[in-house]
């Protein structure tokens, strides 16, 4: 008997765990992994280290490329420019394929390998596709990655070099999703969507456990993230919730969601405004250019539950902080990551973050993966 089931994030309906089910049969909302026994407790023997529950079963082969354990560095110069005395960055771009997505891919593909999956379909604007391609190569699983034709060429090249089949689709990001759905249905393959899969989100919660270990003297008061589909945002919340349930932390950091003004469905939902996918405009922050995120309601609920804010930032501010992060701190991030620093600027100016508050920003992707001239 499995130690997990799948639970609807909306109506809480429960379903047996498998990889084919991505949406609730009753209300069509996404699903999360639910553990039959509480997680986050300490290991036996009185040790204080938390034990993170996983969706894989004992004895299963884990697919890993050494993801996680990314360093945290203090950003004193950028912090001074922002008016923050305690600003830190967690260098998520030092994961094996250059983005935080490796956390989710490791768990998703481990579950696929455990279940004997031989071939999968995924759609991505670049980073997730490259990550899935790497981990399927490691596992010996064939991958079809659907991506927008306008995605950065370095990301498409990365997908192909891992041996995955890249299917480039003209049009907006959502066109790649539709093409992937049609392909997996026609060919009777597994749709391993990182946007929808509960197993991908389970992998990203390792972020929270590492933050707990790295800030042993006290968790950050605020964590500010660039958010497209929200997998890292949701995973961090789940991880902190487990740590709190296990008695390891008393409270959870305030989580703030940052989007580009050009594509801001979560921000508009949080602020009570209408959003249509047709409102989306081009943005340099391609990693968060998601006009119709399937877990939108879940992200908004987490922002509210943590006491955070959801803000949109301009293209000029994204580019400004992209340049300052490189020139002042020696950190070459994707423009998507720089959006979070534009968000920190706005949050401080609006009084949501104090100058002395310990603030953490995950720097989610490496600059060499997106070298478009602006």
C-alpha positions as CSV (number, residue, x, y, z in Angstrom):
1,X,0.0,0.0,0.0
2,X,1.3,3.4,-1.0
3,X,2.2,6.0,1.7
4,X,0.7,8.8,-0.5
5,X,-2.4,9.8,-2.3
6,X,-3.3,12.8,-4.4
7,X,-5.5,15.6,-3.0
8,X,-7.3,18.4,-4.8
9,X,-6.0,21.8,-3.9
10,X,-9.5,23.2,-4.2
11,X,-12.2,20.7,-3.0
12,X,-9.8,18.4,-1.1
13,X,-11.1,15.3,-3.0
14,X,-8.7,12.4,-2.7
15,X,-7.4,10.0,-5.4
16,X,-5.0,7.1,-5.6
17,X,-1.5,8.2,-6.5
18,X,-0.4,7.8,-10.1
19,X,1.3,10.0,-12.7
20,X,-1.5,10.1,-15.3
21,X,-3.9,12.0,-13.1
22,X,-3.1,15.7,-13.1
23,X,-6.5,17.3,-12.3
24,X,-9.3,16.7,-9.9
25,X,-12.1,14.7,-11.5
26,X,-14.7,16.8,-9.6
27,X,-13.6,20.4,-10.0
28,X,-10.6,20.2,-12.5
29,X,-8.2,21.9,-10.1
30,X,-4.6,20.8,-9.7
31,X,-3.5,18.1,-7.2
32,X,-0.9,17.9,-4.4
33,X,0.8,14.9,-2.9
34,X,-0.8,13.9,0.4
35,X,1.1,11.8,2.9
36,X,-0.8,9.3,5.0
37,X,1.5,9.9,8.0
38,X,2.7,13.4,9.0
39,X,6.0,14.5,7.6
40,X,8.7,16.8,8.9
41,X,9.3,14.9,12.1
42,X,12.9,14.4,13.4
43,X,14.7,11.2,12.6
44,X,14.7,8.4,15.2
45,X,17.2,8.5,18.0
46,X,16.5,12.0,19.2
47,X,18.4,13.7,16.3
48,X,17.2,17.2,15.6
49,X,17.4,17.1,11.8
50,X,14.0,17.1,10.1
51,X,13.1,14.2,7.8
52,X,11.5,15.4,4.6
53,X,8.7,13.1,3.3
54,X,9.1,12.0,-0.3
55,X,6.7,10.5,-2.8
56,X,9.1,7.7,-3.8
57,X,9.0,4.4,-2.0
58,X,11.7,2.7,0.0
59,X,14.3,1.0,-2.1
60,X,13.5,3.0,-5.2
61,X,16.4,4.3,-7.4
62,X,16.6,8.1,-7.1
63,X,17.5,10.1,-10.3
64,X,20.0,12.8,-9.2
65,X,22.6,15.0,-10.7
66,X,23.6,16.5,-7.4
67,X,20.9,19.1,-7.3
68,X,20.2,21.3,-4.3
69,X,22.5,22.5,-1.5
70,X,22.9,25.8,-3.3
71,X,24.8,28.5,-1.4
72,X,23.5,31.6,0.2
73,X,25.5,34.8,-0.1
74,X,25.0,38.2,1.5
75,X,24.4,41.0,-1.1
76,X,25.7,44.0,0.7
77,X,26.1,46.4,-2.3
78,X,22.8,45.7,-3.8
79,X,21.3,45.7,-0.4
80,X,22.6,49.2,0.2
81,X,21.2,50.4,-3.1
82,X,17.8,49.0,-2.1
83,X,17.9,50.2,1.5
84,X,18.1,46.7,3.0
85,X,20.7,46.0,5.7
86,X,20.2,42.2,5.6
87,X,19.7,41.1,2.0
88,X,20.8,37.6,0.9
89,X,20.6,35.7,-2.4
90,X,20.3,31.9,-2.7
91,X,22.1,30.9,-5.9
92,X,19.6,28.5,-7.4
93,X,21.3,28.9,-10.8
94,X,24.1,26.7,-9.5
95,X,21.8,23.7,-9.8
96,X,23.1,21.2,-12.5
97,X,21.3,22.6,-15.5
98,X,21.4,26.2,-14.4
99,X,18.0,26.7,-12.7
100,X,16.0,25.8,-9.6
101,X,13.9,23.5,-11.9
102,X,16.3,20.6,-11.2
103,X,14.8,20.2,-7.7
104,X,11.4,19.4,-9.2
105,X,12.8,17.4,-12.1
106,X,14.8,15.1,-9.8
107,X,11.6,14.0,-7.9
108,X,9.3,13.9,-11.0
109,X,11.6,11.7,-13.0
110,X,12.5,9.5,-10.0
111,X,8.8,8.7,-9.7
112,X,8.5,8.1,-13.4
113,X,11.5,5.7,-13.2
114,X,10.0,3.9,-10.2
115,X,6.8,3.3,-12.2
116,X,8.6,2.1,-15.3
117,X,7.7,5.0,-17.6
118,X,9.7,4.8,-20.8
119,X,8.7,8.0,-22.7
120,X,7.3,11.4,-21.6
121,X,5.9,14.7,-22.9
122,X,6.6,18.1,-21.4
123,X,6.1,21.7,-22.4
124,X,8.3,24.5,-21.2
125,X,9.5,28.0,-22.1
126,X,13.1,26.7,-21.6
127,X,14.5,26.0,-18.2
128,X,12.1,23.3,-17.1
129,X,12.4,21.6,-20.5
130,X,16.2,21.6,-20.3
131,X,16.0,20.3,-16.8
132,X,13.5,17.5,-17.6
133,X,15.7,16.6,-20.7
134,X,18.8,16.2,-18.5
135,X,17.0,14.1,-15.9
136,X,15.3,11.8,-18.4
137,X,18.7,11.3,-20.1
138,X,20.1,10.3,-16.7
139,X,17.1,7.9,-16.2
140,X,17.1,6.4,-19.7
141,X,13.7,7.8,-20.5
142,X,12.8,9.3,-23.9
143,X,11.6,12.9,-23.7
144,X,9.6,15.1,-26.1
145,X,9.9,18.8,-25.1
146,X,7.5,21.3,-26.6
147,X,8.7,24.9,-26.4
148,X,7.8,28.3,-28.0
149,X,9.8,28.9,-31.2
150,X,10.8,32.2,-29.7
151,X,12.4,30.7,-26.5
152,X,16.1,31.6,-26.0
153,X,18.2,29.6,-28.4
154,X,20.6,28.6,-25.6
155,X,17.8,26.9,-23.8
156,X,16.6,25.0,-26.9
157,X,20.2,24.0,-27.6
158,X,20.5,22.7,-24.0
159,X,17.3,20.6,-24.5
160,X,18.7,19.0,-27.6
161,X,22.1,18.3,-26.3
162,X,20.7,16.1,-23.6
163,X,19.1,14.0,-26.4
164,X,15.5,15.1,-26.0
165,X,13.4,15.8,-29.0
166,X,12.6,19.5,-29.1
167,X,9.3,20.4,-30.7
168,X,9.2,24.2,-31.4
169,X,5.8,25.8,-31.6
170,X,4.9,29.2,-33.1
171,X,2.9,31.6,-31.0
172,X,2.5,32.3,-27.3
173,X,3.6,30.0,-24.5
174,X,0.2,28.5,-24.3
175,X,0.4,27.3,-27.9
176,X,3.3,25.0,-26.8
177,X,1.1,23.6,-24.0
178,X,-1.8,22.8,-26.4
179,X,0.6,21.1,-28.9
180,X,2.0,19.0,-26.1
181,X,-1.4,17.9,-24.9
182,X,-2.5,17.0,-28.4
183,X,0.8,15.0,-28.9
184,X,0.6,13.0,-25.7
185,X,-3.1,12.1,-26.3
186,X,-2.5,11.1,-29.9
187,X,0.5,8.9,-29.0
188,X,-0.8,7.6,-25.7
189,X,2.2,8.9,-23.7
190,X,2.7,10.2,-20.2
191,X,2.2,14.0,-19.9
192,X,4.9,14.9,-17.3
193,X,3.8,18.6,-17.1
194,X,6.0,20.5,-14.6
195,X,3.1,23.0,-14.4
196,X,0.6,20.5,-13.2
197,X,2.5,17.5,-11.8
198,X,2.2,17.3,-8.0
199,X,5.5,15.4,-8.0
200,X,7.4,18.3,-9.5
201,X,6.1,20.6,-6.7
202,X,7.2,18.0,-4.2
203,X,10.8,18.3,-5.4
204,X,10.9,22.1,-5.0
205,X,10.1,22.0,-1.3
206,X,13.8,21.0,-0.7
207,X,14.4,24.7,-1.0
208,X,12.7,25.3,2.4
209,X,14.6,22.6,4.1
210,X,17.9,24.1,3.0
211,X,16.9,27.6,4.1
212,X,16.1,26.1,7.5
213,X,19.5,24.6,7.7
214,X,21.4,27.6,6.3
215,X,19.7,30.2,8.6
216,X,20.0,28.2,11.8
217,X,20.0,31.4,13.9
218,X,16.7,32.5,12.5
219,X,14.7,32.2,9.3
220,X,14.4,35.1,6.9
221,X,11.5,37.4,7.7
222,X,10.8,37.7,4.0
223,X,11.4,35.6,0.9
224,X,10.8,37.4,-2.5
225,X,10.4,35.2,-5.6
226,X,9.8,35.8,-9.3
227,X,6.7,33.7,-10.0
228,X,5.3,32.3,-13.3
229,X,3.7,29.0,-12.6
230,X,4.7,29.1,-9.0
231,X,6.3,25.7,-8.5
232,X,9.2,27.0,-6.3
233,X,6.8,29.4,-4.4
234,X,4.3,26.5,-3.7
235,X,7.1,24.1,-2.9
236,X,8.7,26.5,-0.4
237,X,5.4,27.0,1.4
238,X,4.8,23.2,1.6
239,X,8.3,22.7,3.0
240,X,8.0,25.3,5.6
241,X,4.5,23.9,6.6
242,X,6.1,20.5,7.1
243,X,8.9,22.0,9.2
244,X,6.4,23.9,11.3
245,X,4.2,20.7,11.7
246,X,7.3,18.8,12.9
247,X,8.1,21.4,15.5
248,X,11.3,22.7,13.9
249,X,10.1,26.2,13.3
250,X,7.6,28.4,15.1
251,X,6.6,30.5,12.1
252,X,6.9,30.7,8.3
253,X,8.6,33.5,6.4
254,X,6.4,36.0,4.6
255,X,6.4,35.0,0.9
256,X,6.1,37.7,-1.7
257,X,5.2,37.0,-5.4
258,X,6.8,39.2,-8.1
259,X,5.6,39.2,-11.8
260,X,6.3,41.4,-14.8
261,X,3.8,44.2,-15.6
262,X,3.6,42.6,-19.1
263,X,2.3,39.2,-17.7
264,X,0.7,39.5,-14.3
265,X,-2.2,37.1,-13.9
266,X,-1.4,36.3,-10.2
267,X,-0.9,39.9,-9.3
268,X,-4.2,41.0,-10.8
269,X,-6.0,38.1,-9.1
270,X,-4.4,39.0,-5.7
271,X,-5.3,42.7,-6.2
272,X,-8.9,41.9,-7.4
273,X,-8.5,43.0,-11.0
274,X,-9.6,41.1,-14.1
275,X,-6.9,39.5,-16.2
276,X,-7.1,37.9,-19.6
277,X,-4.4,35.9,-21.3
278,X,-5.0,38.2,-24.3
279,X,-3.6,41.0,-22.1
280,X,-0.1,39.5,-22.1
281,X,2.7,41.5,-23.7
282,X,6.3,40.5,-24.5
283,X,8.7,40.6,-21.5
284,X,12.4,40.2,-20.9
285,X,11.5,38.0,-18.0
286,X,10.7,35.0,-20.1
287,X,10.8,32.5,-17.2
288,X,7.7,34.1,-15.6
289,X,5.9,34.9,-18.8
290,X,2.9,32.6,-18.0
291,X,-0.4,34.1,-19.0
292,X,-2.6,31.3,-17.6
293,X,-0.9,29.5,-14.7
294,X,-2.9,26.4,-13.7
295,X,-2.1,26.9,-10.0
296,X,-3.0,30.6,-9.8
297,X,-5.5,30.2,-7.0
298,X,-3.1,28.2,-5.0
299,X,-0.4,30.8,-5.3
300,X,-2.7,33.6,-4.3
301,X,-3.9,31.7,-1.3
302,X,-0.3,31.1,-0.2
303,X,0.5,34.8,-0.6
304,X,-2.4,35.7,1.6
305,X,-1.8,33.0,4.2
306,X,1.9,34.0,4.6
307,X,1.0,37.7,4.9
308,X,2.8,38.6,1.7
309,X,2.2,40.8,-1.3
310,X,2.0,40.2,-5.1
311,X,3.4,43.0,-7.1
312,X,4.2,43.6,-10.8
313,X,7.4,45.4,-11.9
314,X,8.2,47.2,-15.2
315,X,10.6,46.1,-17.9
316,X,12.9,49.0,-17.2
317,X,13.2,48.1,-13.5
318,X,13.9,44.4,-14.4
319,X,16.7,45.4,-16.7
320,X,18.0,48.0,-14.2
321,X,18.4,45.4,-11.4
322,X,19.7,42.8,-13.9
323,X,22.6,45.1,-14.6
324,X,23.2,46.2,-11.0
325,X,23.2,42.6,-9.7
326,X,26.0,41.8,-12.2
327,X,28.0,44.9,-11.9
328,X,27.7,45.3,-8.1
329,X,27.7,41.7,-6.9
330,X,29.3,39.7,-9.7
331,X,26.1,37.6,-10.1
332,X,25.0,37.1,-13.7
333,X,21.4,36.1,-13.4
334,X,18.6,35.7,-15.9
335,X,16.4,38.8,-16.3
336,X,13.6,36.7,-14.7
337,X,15.6,36.5,-11.5
338,X,16.2,40.3,-11.6
339,X,12.5,40.9,-11.4
340,X,12.6,39.8,-7.8
341,X,15.1,42.5,-6.9
342,X,12.9,45.1,-8.6
343,X,10.1,43.6,-6.4
344,X,12.3,44.0,-3.2
345,X,12.8,47.7,-4.2
346,X,9.0,48.2,-4.5
347,X,8.3,46.3,-1.3
348,X,10.7,48.4,0.7
349,X,9.5,51.6,-0.7
350,X,5.9,50.7,0.1
351,X,6.8,49.7,3.6
352,X,6.1,46.0,3.4
353,X,9.8,45.2,4.1
354,X,11.8,47.1,6.8
355,X,15.4,48.1,6.2
356,X,16.5,45.8,9.0
357,X,14.4,42.7,8.0
358,X,16.3,39.7,7.0
359,X,15.3,39.2,3.3
360,X,16.1,36.3,1.0
361,X,15.8,36.2,-2.8
362,X,16.2,32.9,-4.8
363,X,18.3,33.7,-7.9
364,X,16.5,31.2,-10.0
365,X,18.3,31.0,-13.4
366,X,21.8,31.6,-14.8
367,X,22.4,34.6,-17.2
368,X,24.1,32.5,-19.8
369,X,20.9,30.7,-20.4
370,X,19.2,33.8,-21.7
371,X,21.6,36.1,-23.5
372,X,19.2,38.1,-25.6
373,X,20.3,41.6,-26.5
374,X,18.0,44.2,-25.0
